């Protein structure tokens, strides 16, 4: 379980740092991370929302570390388990998708994002969901 927890903490931390990089003006891999419709970005996230996502991802790393015992918890164990189950559900739903732009159920295909979503992003979300569920049930 420690290996699963450490892997999740590293993934969440790296994703958080990537979002901070983007919020600070970095452009590497940014276009490949935004869904496209008719060859144009479906949306363009601003600095504030990108930083909110970065903080959320960092918080997920801490939650996994707490839930696995890597960090001490000031919260009741039942609350931590509930939060972990909710997190697993969120990532499972992201993997399934919105039936339009993201996830295994997406209809918009053929863009760089769609290919990466099918090969990397959605499988990663599914793996994260499974890993978090392992931590939640331990």
Secondary structure, DSSP 8 states (H G I E B T S, - for coil): -HHHHHHHHHHHHHHHHHHHHHHTT--TTTGGGS-EETTEES----HHHHHHHHHHHHHHHHHHHHHTTSS--SS-HHHHHHHHHHHHHHHHHHHH--SSSSSTT-S--SSHHHHHIIIIIHHHHHHHHHHHHHHHH-
